[in-house]
Amino acid sequence: MFWTLLGRLAQALAQAGLLVLAARLGSAQMVGDLALAMALCSPVMVVVGLQQRIVYVTDVKRRFGWTTHVRLRRWASASGVALVGLMAATTWVPVSVGIALAIAVDKAGELAGDLHHATFQARGAMRLYAQSLGLRSVLGLTALGLTLAFTGSLALGLFAMAAMAWGVAALYDAPRSKPLRMRTGTGDLATLLAVAAPLGLVTFVDSITQHAVRIQVDTLLGTEALGHYAVMSYGATAGGAVVFSLGTPLLRRMAKQFAEGRRAAFASTTTRLVGLSTALGFAGVVFALLVGELFLVTVFGDEFAREASVFPWVMGAGAIQFVLGSLMHAINAAQRRRAQPWIYVAALGTALTVGWLRIPAHGLFGAAEAAAAGWAVATVFAGVVLHRAWRSLPPLGGGQ
């Protein structure tokens, strides 16, 4: 768990560094432009990612070999980059085509590395995972910062960061994953796509839900307001990375517990994960209440202190999302994949409805309320799905 946490923290710091560089070397407007492009690109790139790492790690019967995974990843990533370019050029959202394409190429590089990370996780080599994320974060931020400082172009800086992501995947990840790869498996490409597609749909709707409120903020309040909301949302993003790092090492264990019908053990592991996520969310809200304004001024600049009173509310929405994330780890372990898209559809519908009702009158407070409402509805639905999955296990299953 230590190496997983370290790796995810490195990734979270890289995301923070991206916002800090845009804020310090640019402005709230530049942060808003970045957030808007991310809102367009992220749903596309996560859906083409198809959560193949989860499929690979939980494939305890070894149905699909490495080559099949690679073929699907290459085809899907190329399709995603092309779709982002087309959307950026034709959509009604006022997004920069250059920024959007740069982000898509960077995300494709991350997806290339992510497949290698699946082999690390499946073999328990999480030290390699952490080192890869750390290396990519340092090199990527350095390239972005230098390019942005010398050219003033966010798009060029993001392309430089993307080059580092591809370089780490090719020169660090690939050689180290080669001896760890699962080469057996009779499942073909079409079957793997059918298995992974529901997970891809889940992450797509999840990403849409996360970014829908941001698009509403940009539409109703403007890009500068979106810049302020984006830097405050980073706290929830960082916390989500920690929740992911807590759940990732447990995923394979939980999948085995569920597959073997060990009801008590599965419930115990899930309860501990939910408890840790809840505590983390509470700590985030307290942090925002006590030192939120100081944090925004110190890290992002005086300009971003203007909306500091909204920060605890944004972190409150994030706290609910942390709990949802831990429940989704358990649902993935139970392989209840068909129900997952509907959990996020409920969240999306709720967030959009509350956002249109509350943001015009209450500004960023309304945005935080919309996010909180969406995640709350999704958490309730996820709890119901997980409870039903748990009840399907034999009542006399072992507790080891």
C-alpha positions in Angstrom: 0.0 0.0 0.0 2.9 2.4 0.7 4.2 2.3 -2.9 0.7 2.7 -4.3 0.0 5.7 -2.1 3.4 7.2 -3.0 2.7 6.8 -6.7 -0.8 8.3 -6.5 0.5 11.2 -4.5 3.1 11.8 -7.2 0.3 11.9 -9.7 -1.8 14.2 -7.6 1.1 16.5 -7.1 1.6 16.6 -10.9 -2.0 17.6 -11.4 -1.6 20.3 -8.7 1.6 21.4 -10.4 -0.2 21.8 -13.7 -2.7 24.1 -12.1 -0.1 26.0 -10.1 2.0 26.6 -13.3 -1.0 27.8 -15.2 -2.0 30.1 -12.3 1.5 31.5 -11.5 2.8 31.8 -15.1 -0.6 32.7 -16.5 -3.9 33.7 -14.8 -7.3 32.5 -13.6 -8.4 32.8 -17.3 -5.6 30.4 -18.3 -6.6 28.0 -15.5 -10.2 28.2 -16.8 -9.1 27.5 -20.4 -7.2 24.4 -19.1 -10.1 23.2 -17.0 -12.5 23.6 -19.9 -10.2 21.6 -22.3 -9.9 18.9 -19.6 -13.7 18.8 -19.3 -13.9 18.1 -23.1 -11.0 15.6 -23.3 -11.2 13.6 -20.1 -14.5 11.8 -20.7 -13.4 10.8 -24.1 -10.0 9.5 -23.0 -11.3 7.6 -20.0 -13.9 5.8 -22.0 -11.3 4.7 -24.6 -9.2 3.5 -21.6 -11.9 1.0 -20.9 -10.5 0.4 -17.4 -8.3 -2.3 -18.9 -6.1 -2.3 -15.8 -9.0 -3.4 -13.6 -9.9 -6.1 -16.2 -6.3 -7.3 -16.3 -5.8 -7.4 -12.5 -9.1 -9.1 -11.7 -8.7 -11.6 -14.5 -7.9 -14.4 -12.0 -8.8 -17.1 -14.6 -6.3 -15.5 -17.2 -8.8 -15.3 -20.0 -7.0 -12.5 -21.9 -3.3 -12.3 -22.7 -1.0 -9.3 -22.9 -1.1 -9.0 -26.7 -4.8 -8.8 -26.8 -4.8 -6.0 -24.2 -2.2 -4.1 -26.2 -4.1 -4.3 -29.5 -7.2 -3.0 -27.8 -5.4 -0.2 -26.1 -3.6 1.0 -29.2 -6.8 1.0 -31.3 -8.9 2.8 -28.6 -6.3 5.4 -27.8 -5.8 6.5 -31.4 -9.6 6.7 -31.8 -9.8 8.8 -28.7 -7.2 11.4 -29.8 -8.9 11.7 -33.2 -12.3 12.2 -31.6 -11.0 14.9 -29.3 -9.6 16.8 -32.2 -12.8 16.6 -34.1 -14.9 17.6 -31.1 -12.6 20.5 -30.3 -12.9 21.8 -33.8 -16.7 21.5 -34.0 -18.2 21.7 -30.5 -20.1 24.7 -29.2 -17.8 24.8 -26.2 -15.2 27.6 -26.7 -12.1 25.4 -26.2 -8.7 25.7 -27.9 -8.1 22.9 -30.4 -4.3 23.0 -29.6 -4.8 22.7 -25.9 -7.4 19.9 -26.3 -5.2 17.9 -28.6 -2.2 18.3 -26.4 -4.2 17.0 -23.4 -5.5 14.1 -25.5 -1.9 13.1 -26.6 -0.8 13.3 -23.0 -3.7 11.1 -21.8 -2.8 8.6 -24.5 0.7 8.4 -23.2 -0.7 7.8 -19.7 -2.9 5.0 -21.0 0.2 3.4 -22.6 1.9 3.4 -19.3 -1.2 2.3 -17.4 -1.3 -1.0 -19.2 2.3 -1.7 -18.0 1.2 -0.6 -14.6 -1.4 -3.4 -14.7 1.3 -5.9 -14.9 3.1 -4.3 -11.9 -0.1 -4.4 -9.9 -1.0 -8.0 -10.8 2.5 -9.2 -9.7 2.6 -7.0 -6.6 5.5 -4.9 -8.0 4.0 -1.6 -6.8 7.5 -0.1 -6.3 7.8 0.0 -10.1 4.4 1.7 -10.3 5.4 4.4 -7.9 8.7 5.1 -9.6 7.0 5.3 -13.0 4.5 7.9 -11.8 7.1 9.8 -9.9 9.4 9.9 -13.0 6.6 11.0 -15.3 5.4 13.7 -12.9 8.8 15.3 -12.5 9.8 15.2 -16.1 6.3 16.3 -17.3 6.1 19.3 -15.0 9.7 20.3 -15.8 8.9 20.2 -19.5 5.7 22.1 -19.1 7.1 24.8 -16.8 10.1 25.5 -19.0 8.1 25.6 -22.2 5.4 27.7 -20.7 7.9 30.1 -19.2 9.8 30.6 -22.5 6.9 30.6 -25.0 3.9 31.6 -23.0 1.9 28.9 -24.8 -0.1 26.5 -22.7 -0.6 24.2 -25.7 3.1 23.9 -26.5 3.8 23.3 -22.8 1.2 20.5 -22.7 2.7 18.9 -25.8 6.1 18.9 -24.1 4.5 17.2 -21.1 2.9 14.6 -23.3 6.3 13.8 -24.9 7.6 13.0 -21.4 4.6 10.7 -20.7 5.3 8.7 -23.9 9.0 8.6 -23.1 8.5 7.1 -19.7 6.1 4.5 -21.0 8.5 3.4 -23.7 11.8 3.7 -21.9 10.9 2.8 -18.3 7.6 1.0 -18.1 7.9 -1.3 -21.1 11.2 -3.0 -20.3 10.2 -3.6 -16.7 6.8 -5.0 -17.5 8.0 -7.5 -20.1 9.0 -10.3 -17.7 5.8 -9.8 -15.7 3.2 -10.0 -18.5 0.4 -12.6 -18.5 0.9 -14.2 -21.9 -1.7 -16.9 -21.7 -5.3 -16.4 -22.5 -7.7 -17.6 -25.2 -10.1 -14.6 -25.2 -10.0 -12.6 -28.4 -10.2 -8.8 -29.0 -14.0 -8.7 -29.4 -14.5 -10.6 -26.2 -12.2 -8.4 -24.3 -14.0 -5.3 -25.6 -17.3 -6.7 -24.6 -16.0 -7.4 -21.1 -14.3 -4.0 -20.7 -17.0 -1.8 -22.4 -19.3 -1.6 -19.3 -16.3 -0.4 -17.2 -15.4 2.1 -19.9 -19.0 3.4 -19.9 -18.9 3.7 -16.1 -15.7 5.8 -16.2 -17.2 7.9 -19.1 -20.3 8.8 -17.1 -18.2 9.3 -14.0 -15.9 11.7 -15.8 -18.9 13.5 -17.4 -20.4 13.9 -14.0 -17.2 15.3 -12.6 -16.8 17.8 -15.4 -20.5 18.6 -16.0 -20.6 21.1 -13.2 -17.4 22.8 -14.5 -19.0 23.2 -17.9 -22.1 24.7 -16.2 -19.8 27.1 -14.3 -18.1 28.2 -17.5 -21.5 28.6 -19.3 -23.3 30.4 -16.5 -20.5 32.3 -14.8 -17.6 32.5 -17.3 -14.1 31.0 -17.8 -12.5 33.0 -15.0 -15.0 31.7 -12.5 -14.2 28.2 -13.7 -10.5 28.9 -13.0 -11.4 29.6 -9.4 -13.6 26.5 -9.1 -10.9 24.3 -10.7 -8.2 25.1 -8.2 -10.5 24.5 -5.3 -11.7 21.2 -6.8 -8.0 20.1 -6.9 -8.3 19.2 -3.2 -11.0 16.7 -4.0 -8.9 15.4 -6.9 -5.9 14.8 -4.6 -8.1 13.1 -2.0 -9.6 10.9 -4.7 -6.1 9.8 -5.7 -5.5 8.8 -2.1 -8.7 6.8 -2.0 -7.6 5.1 -5.2 -4.3 4.2 -3.7 -6.0 2.8 -0.6 -8.3 0.6 -2.7 -6.0 -0.5 -5.5 -3.8 -2.9 -3.4 -7.0 -4.4 -1.9 -8.8 -4.9 -5.3 -7.4 -8.3 -6.1 -7.8 -9.5 -2.5 -11.4 -8.4 -2.5 -12.1 -10.0 -5.8 -10.7 -13.3 -4.5 -12.7 -13.0 -1.3 -15.9 -12.5 -3.3 -15.2 -15.2 -5.8 -14.5 -17.7 -3.0 -17.7 -16.7 -1.2 -15.9 -15.4 1.9 -18.7 -13.2 3.0 -17.3 -11.9 6.4 -13.9 -11.2 4.9 -15.3 -9.2 2.0 -17.5 -7.2 4.3 -14.6 -6.5 6.7 -12.3 -5.3 4.0 -15.0 -3.1 2.4 -15.9 -1.6 5.8 -12.3 -0.6 6.5 -11.9 1.0 3.1 -15.1 3.0 3.5 -14.0 4.1 7.0 -10.7 5.3 5.8 -12.3 7.2 3.0 -14.8 8.9 5.3 -12.0 10.0 7.7 -10.0 11.4 4.8 -13.1 13.4 3.6 -13.7 14.8 7.0 -10.0 15.9 7.3 -10.3 17.7 3.9 -13.3 19.7 5.1 -11.5 20.7 8.3 -8.4 21.7 6.4 -10.5 23.9 4.1 -12.2 25.5 7.0 -9.1 26.2 9.0 -6.4 27.2 6.4 -8.3 27.1 3.1 -7.7 30.8 2.2 -4.0 30.7 3.3 -3.6 27.6 1.1 -5.1 29.2 -2.0 -3.1 32.4 -1.6 0.2 30.6 -0.9 0.0 28.0 -3.7 -2.0 29.7 -6.4 -1.7 33.5 -5.7 -3.8 36.3 -4.2 -6.2 36.3 -7.1 -7.6 33.0 -6.0 -8.5 34.0 -2.4 -11.6 35.8 -3.7 -13.8 32.7 -3.5 -12.1 31.0 -0.5 -15.4 30.8 1.4 -16.6 28.2 -1.1 -13.6 25.9 -0.5 -15.1 24.0 2.5 -18.3 23.3 0.5 -16.2 22.0 -2.5 -14.3 19.7 -0.1 -17.6 18.6 1.4 -18.7 17.4 -2.0 -15.3 15.7 -2.4 -15.8 13.9 0.9 -19.0 12.3 -0.4 -17.1 11.3 -3.6 -14.4 9.6 -1.5 -17.0 7.3 0.0 -18.4 6.6 -3.4 -15.0 5.7 -4.7 -14.4 3.2 -1.9 -17.8 1.6 -2.6 -17.0 1.4 -6.3 -13.7 -0.5 -5.5 -15.9 -3.1 -3.8 -18.4 -3.2 -6.6 -15.6 -3.8 -9.1 -14.2 -6.6 -6.9 -17.7 -8.2 -7.0 -17.8 -7.7 -10.8 -21.2 -6.0 -10.7 -20.3 -4.1 -13.8 -23.7 -3.7 -15.5 -25.1 -1.7 -12.6 -22.3 0.8 -12.5 -23.2 3.1 -15.4 -26.6 3.7 -13.9 -25.0 4.8 -10.6 -23.2 7.6 -12.4 -26.2 8.4 -14.7 -28.2 9.1 -11.5 -25.3 11.3 -10.2 -25.1 13.1 -13.6 -28.8 13.8 -13.8 -28.9 15.1 -10.2 -25.8 17.3 -10.6 -27.1 18.9 -13.8 -30.5 19.6 -12.4 -29.3 21.1 -9.2 -26.6 23.0 -11.1 -29.0 24.7 -13.4 -31.2 25.6 -10.5 -28.6 26.8 -8.1 -25.6 28.2 -9.9 -27.2 31.2 -11.5 -28.4 32.6 -8.2 -25.7 31.2 -5.8 -22.5 31.2 -8.0 -19.8 28.7 -7.0 -21.7 27.8 -3.8 -24.4 26.5 -6.2 -21.7 24.5 -8.1 -20.5 22.9 -4.9 -24.1 22.0 -4.0 -24.7 20.4 -7.4 -21.6 18.3 -7.1 -22.5 17.2 -3.5 -26.0 16.3 -4.6 -24.9 14.2 -7.5 -22.3 12.3 -5.5 -24.8 11.7 -2.6 -27.3 10.1 -4.9 -24.7 7.9 -6.5 -23.4 6.8 -3.1 -26.8 5.7 -2.0 -27.3 3.7 -5.2 -23.8 2.2 -5.0 -24.6 1.1 -1.4 -27.8 -0.7 -2.6 -25.9 -2.5 -5.4 -23.1 -3.5 -3.1 -25.5 -4.8 -0.4 -27.3 -6.9 -3.0 -24.0 -8.3 -4.2 -23.0 -9.1 -0.6 -26.3 -10.8 0.1 -25.8 -13.1 -3.0 -22.8 -14.7 -1.2 -23.4 -17.9 0.8 -24.4 -17.0 4.3 -22.0 -19.6 5.8 -18.9 -18.3 3.7 -15.7 -18.2 5.6 -14.4 -15.1 7.3 -10.8 -15.5 6.7 
